[in-house]
Amino acid sequence: MKFQVDRDVFSEAVSFAVKLLPQRTTLPILSGVLIQAEGDGLVLSSFDYEVSSRTEIRADVEEPGTVLVSGRLLAEIAGRLPNAPVRVATEDSRISVACGSASFTLLSMPVEEYPSIPEIGEQSGVVPADAFASAVSQVAVAASRDDVTPVITGVQLEVRENTLGLVATDRYRVAIREIEWDGGSIGGEPITALVPARTIQEVGKTFGHSGTIAVAITSRDDRELIAFSADRKTVTSLLIKGNFPPVRRLFPEIVENYAVMNTADLIEATRRVALVLEREAALRYSFTADGLTLEAIGSEQAQASETIDAILTGDDTVVSLKPQFLLDGLSAVPSEYVRISFTKTENPNKPGPVLITSQTSREQAGNDSYRYLLQPNLLLR
């Protein structure tokens, strides 16, 4: 195999191919990137039996061939090459990479032992890339990072003919967002797909400026896969098996007790007052007709409080919230103002979850579909 390729194009392609590979793997061969040179271009692929990446780029191919090489090492080398065309050639079990005055020699891995890259099924639909990337960034933060319960470490995609819903939860909060999509092959019954949060976050970042993203959900040999494709790049992922909790029913239709405030003011006040908190401690938020007061009891050495403007509708309310969980929700609100609504429980001494939604102005509710439900901590009297 022998080819010449633009340095920046090659470096970006290798980086994309290895980005989703695990840092450590029990099978060293799965840390490789497969390079196939034929015709007028290259296909670079990686696969670890759970997630795969594949991209096509143009190259001047002198001798076609296929080689498997350590992915992360090649990515590091490609990212530091001088500004000149990259020349790659193989001889026996060695691969030479030359660029300008720099040259490297790498050992290849046995291609015959590498697993077959998953095939993509029929396209299920197309989604605007910018809207998808925005929705993923808003929702995925609420997914659990605890692998003990795999079913809540993912983002649930709920596919209908004209809408795509994204839902995530870690038991303490729930985030939901709906976006438009063209589900040409979707019939009347909705389809659900539970995608690992890390994978879908990387897809959102990588494909966010691609115009549109094609999505395909397929089932083969008892393996359910989802594929995302854009700009001659494809990412596939095994879906998480199990029943996602029915969290949509937790969202109230109407809440009459709520407060409206400036989003940036609340974010900055929360960050300031939380400085004196010990790890995992919560802030107390007191909503009254006079505004919102934030209080941090903190340790014996430090306490803090701050008051900001807020317009309260309904009764005075006091809730205790983990600041980072609140900030995650506030940071995803796409508006100058935010509404925090207070739900009720059957126990008057136990506060219900707070619902965070956007607010176009002090008086006008937002028209976007983002909703973030956060369970308060028990108040310490």
Long-range contacts (C-beta under 8 A, 24 or more apart in sequence): 1-35, 1-37, 1-63, 1-64, 1-65, 1-66, 1-67, 1-88, 1-89, 1-90, 2-37, 2-61, 2-62, 2-63, 2-65, 2-87, 2-88, 2-89, 2-90, 3-37, 3-42, 3-59, 3-60, 3-61, 3-62, 3-63, 3-87, 3-88, 3-89, 4-59, 4-60, 4-62, 4-85, 4-86, 4-87, 4-88, 5-42, 5-57, 5-58, 5-59, 5-60, 5-85, 5-86, 5-88, 6-85, 6-86, 7-78, 7-81, 7-82, 7-83, 7-84, 7-85, 7-86, 7-99, 9-57, 9-58, 10-57, 10-59, 10-78, 10-86, 11-75, 11-78, 11-79, 11-81, 13-42, 13-44, 13-55, 13-57, 14-44, 14-71, 14-74, 14-75, 14-78, 15-75, 15-78, 15-79, 16-44, 16-53, 16-55, 16-206, 16-233, 17-44, 17-45, 17-46, 17-53, 17-54, 17-55, 17-71, 17-75, 18-46, 18-53, 18-71, 18-72, 18-74, 18-75, 19-53, 19-202, 19-206, 20-46, 20-51, 20-53, 20-198, 20-199, 20-202, 20-235, 21-46, 21-48, 21-71, 21-72, 22-48, 28-109, 29-68, 29-109, 29-110, 29-113, 29-114, 30-115, 31-70, 31-71, 31-72, 32-68, 32-69, 32-70, 32-71, 32-109, 32-114, 33-68, 33-69, 33-70, 33-71, 33-74, 33-75, 34-66, 34-67, 34-68, 34-111, 34-114, 34-117, 35-66, 35-67, 35-68, 35-69, 35-88, 36-65, 36-66, 37-61, 37-63, 37-64, 37-65, 37-66, 38-64, 39-64, 45-117, 46-71, 47-114, 47-115, 47-117, 47-118, 49-115, 49-238, 50-196, 50-237, 50-238, 51-196, 51-199, 51-235, 51-236, 51-237, 51-238, 52-117, 52-118, 52-234, 52-235, 52-236, 52-237, 53-233, 53-234, 53-235, 54-117, 54-233, 54-234, 54-235, 54-236, 55-232, 55-233, 55-234, 56-232, 56-233, 57-232, 63-89, 65-90, 66-111, 67-95, 67-108, 67-111, 68-108, 68-109, 68-110, 68-111, 68-114, 69-95, 69-106, 69-107, 69-108, 69-109, 70-106, 70-109, 73-106, 74-106, 77-104, 118-225, 118-227, 118-236, 119-220, 120-216, 120-218, 120-227, 120-229, 120-234, 120-236, 121-216, 121-217, 121-218, 121-220, 121-225, 121-227, 122-185, 122-216, 122-218, 123-184, 123-185, 123-214, 123-215, 123-216, 124-159, 124-183, 124-185, 124-186, 124-191, 124-215, 124-216, 124-217, 125-159, 125-164, 125-181, 125-182, 125-183, 125-184, 125-185, 125-186, 125-214, 125-215, 126-181, 126-182, 126-184, 126-212, 126-213, 126-214, 126-215, 127-164, 127-179, 127-180, 127-181, 127-182, 127-212, 127-213, 127-215, 128-179, 128-180, 128-181, 128-211, 128-212, 128-213, 129-207, 129-208, 129-209, 129-210, 129-211, 129-212, 129-213, 129-230, 130-208, 130-209, 131-179, 131-180, 132-164, 132-179, 132-204, 132-207, 132-208, 132-213, 133-204, 133-205, 133-207, 133-208, 134-208, 134-334, 135-164, 135-166, 135-177, 135-179, 135-204, 136-166, 136-200, 136-201, 136-203, 136-204, 137-201, 137-204, 137-332, 138-166, 138-175, 138-177, 138-332, 138-370, 139-166, 139-167, 139-168, 139-175, 139-176, 139-177, 139-332, 140-166, 140-168, 140-175, 140-197, 140-200, 140-201, 140-204, 141-168, 141-175, 141-328, 141-332, 142-168, 142-169, 142-170, 142-173, 142-174, 142-175, 142-328, 142-372, 143-168, 143-169, 143-170, 143-197, 144-169, 144-170, 144-171, 145-170, 146-170, 150-240, 150-242, 151-194, 151-240, 151-241, 151-242, 151-243, 151-244, 151-245, 152-244, 152-245, 153-196, 153-197, 153-240, 154-194, 154-195, 154-196, 154-197, 154-200, 154-239, 154-240, 154-244, 155-194, 155-195, 155-197, 155-200, 156-192, 156-193, 156-194, 156-195, 156-244, 157-192, 157-193, 157-194, 157-195, 157-226, 158-190, 158-191, 158-192, 159-183, 159-186, 159-190, 159-191, 159-192, 159-193, 159-215, 159-217, 160-186, 160-190, 161-186, 161-187, 161-188, 167-244, 167-247, 167-248, 168-197, 169-245, 169-247, 172-322, 172-325, 172-374, 172-375, 173-325, 173-328, 173-329, 173-372, 173-373, 173-374, 173-375, 174-247, 174-250, 174-251, 174-372, 174-373, 175-329, 175-332, 175-370, 175-371, 175-372, 175-373, 176-248, 176-251, 176-369, 176-370, 176-371, 176-372, 177-369, 177-370, 177-371, 178-369, 179-369, 181-215, 191-217, 192-244, 193-217, 193-224, 193-226, 193-239, 194-239, 194-240, 194-241, 194-242, 194-244, 195-226, 195-237, 195-239, 195-240, 196-237, 196-240, 199-235, 199-237, 200-237, 202-235, 203-228, 203-235, 206-233, 206-235, 207-231, 207-233, 247-373, 250-353, 250-373, 251-355, 251-371, 251-373, 252-341, 252-343, 252-355, 255-341, 255-342, 255-343, 255-355, 256-313, 256-314, 257-313, 257-314, 257-315, 257-317, 257-341, 257-342, 257-344, 258-312, 258-313, 258-314, 258-339, 258-340, 258-341, 258-342, 259-287, 259-292, 259-310, 259-311, 259-312, 259-313, 259-317, 259-339, 259-340, 260-310, 260-311, 260-313, 260-337, 260-338, 260-339, 260-340, 260-359, 260-362, 261-292, 261-308, 261-309, 261-310, 261-311, 261-337, 261-338, 261-340, 262-308, 262-309, 262-336, 262-337, 262-338, 263-330, 263-333, 263-335, 263-336, 263-337, 263-338, 264-336, 265-308, 265-309, 266-292, 266-308, 266-330, 266-338, 267-327, 267-330, 267-331, 269-294, 269-306, 269-308, 270-294, 270-323, 270-326, 270-327, 270-330, 271-323, 271-327, 272-304, 272-306, 273-304, 273-305, 273-306, 273-323, 274-323, 275-304, 276-302, 276-303, 276-304, 277-323, 280-322, 282-320, 282-321, 282-322, 282-323, 282-376, 282-377, 283-320, 283-321, 283-322, 283-323, 283-326, 284-318, 284-319, 284-320, 284-379, 285-318, 285-319, 285-320, 285-321, 286-316, 286-317, 286-318, 287-312, 287-316, 287-317, 287-318, 287-319, 287-340, 287-342, 288-312, 288-316, 289-316, 297-380, 311-362, 314-342, 317-342, 317-351, 318-351, 318-379, 319-351, 319-354, 319-376, 319-379, 320-376, 320-377, 320-378, 320-379, 320-380, 321-354, 321-374, 321-376, 321-377, 322-377, 325-374, 326-356, 326-374, 328-372, 329-356, 329-372, 329-374, 330-356, 332-370, 332-372, 333-357, 333-358, 333-370, 333-372, 334-358, 334-366, 334-368, 334-370, 335-359, 335-360, 335-366, 335-368, 336-361, 337-361, 337-362, 339-365, 339-366, 350-378, 351-376, 351-379, 352-376
